[in-house]
């Protein structure tokens, strides 16, 4: 298969954050989909990377060590994907452990609020159920559906755990600039994830990209499952304007986002293989 026909996916999730597939299962799905390079980018953790690499041994599938950091910028939650990171870097893992601790405390408080609302929920029990070291609101929503408290995950966010809902707890994210610096300190390449999700107008998005570029951003997701063609074109223009490397991925989560498939997103995604090498070249070994 030549480079033009190869499929890559530089944004996926496993059970180590809020995906429904183990790293090994994700590798098998990627191989079946004909993916040539896959980045595992779980939220605020690199714990699944080694398992994915082990599972892909002996195959033609390249596993790219990655992460997706949850950060803030002004009033927005901003995600930064790190690609080609040194997932054994002690400093980086220590910082991730601190982020995990803060998130865990927030989730325990959310579970306590839900319990006060008459819902039989226990955080430690959820960790056992989902076999995840990174419980998220998606897990809580799934739990509420499975226990019959609500009909859909969307209802969980609208009724209980979305912003301004009775069980919602804000948590202290790191600043986006710190996130970029953490990824670079680990030898990785920081990529602004899914800018379409931030619902910014053109001026706001330009300001964000400009600020992050000045503070070490190297790339931006141009190809993404929910992008319109016009937004993809806009993202490419921003990459050219600020000399950023284009990237992309499905943001695959498995059954929690059932319409999104590895490699092909919602059916029309095609992340060009030729994007991979320039990103690799910006990593630090």
Residue, then its C-alpha position, 0 to 999 in steps of 0.5 A: x500500500x503506497x503512502x497516498x492510500x494509507x490510513x492513519x488515526x492520531x486521536x483515539x481512546x481506550x478503557x484507560x480513560x473514557x473509551x470502551x475498548x482495551x488498548x489490545x482490542x483497539x489495536x485489533x480494531x485498527x488492524x481490521x480497519x487497515x490503519x497503518x499508524x494509530x495514536x493512543x491519546x487517553x485523557x490525562x494518562x499514558x497508562x495504556x500505551x505500553x499495552x497497545x505497543x505490545x498488542x501491535x508487535x509483529x504487525x504492520x501497525x505503528x503505535x504512536x505514544x500519545x495523551x490528551x490533556x484537559x486544560x483551560x484558556x480564559x472561559x474555555x476548556x481546551x484539549x491538547x493532544x501530545x504525540x510521540x511522547x516519552x511515556x516513561x518520562x518520570x516528570x511527565x508521569x508525575x504531573x499526570x498523576x497530580x492531574x489524575x488526583x484532582x480529577x478523582x477528587x472532583x468525581x468523588x464529590x460528584x458521586x456524593x452529590x448524586x448520592x444526596x439526590x437519591x442515586x445509589x452510586x459509589x466511586x470506588x465501586x465504579x472503578x471496579x466496574x469499569x476497570x479504569x484508572x480514569x473515571x470521567x463524566x462519561x462513565x458516570x452517565x453510562x452508570x446512570x443509564x445502566x442502573x435505570x435512573x435515566x434513559x440516555x447518556x445525554x439525559x445524564x448531562x442535561x439533568x445531573x452532571x452537565x454544567x449548572x446541573x445539581x451534581x456538577x462539580x468544576x475541577x481545576x484544570x491546568x492552563x493550556x500553556x502549561x499543558x503545551x510545555x508538559x508535552x514538550x518536556x516529555x519530548x512530544x509534539x503538542x497538537x491543538x485538539x478539535x478546535x471545532x468543539x470550542x465553538x469560537x468565532x473566527x476572531x476568538x479562534x485566531x487569537x487562541x491559535x496565535x497565543x498557543x503558537x507563541x507558547x510552543x504549539x506545534x500542530x493543530x487537528x485539521x481533520x476531525x470526525x465532526x468537521x464540516x469541509x468549510x471548518x477543515x479549510x479554515x483550519x488548514x488556513x490557520x495552520x499555514x498562517x501560523x506555521x503549524x503542522x496539520x494533524x487529525x484523528x477520529x476521536x474514537x471512543x467505542x460504544x460511547x460514541x458509536x457513530x465514530x469509527x477508527x480511521x474513518x470517523x463518521x465515514x468521510x474522515x481521511x487523515x493523510x499519511x504524509x502528515x505523520x513524518x513532519x510531526x515525528x520529526x518535531x519530537x525529541x528523542 
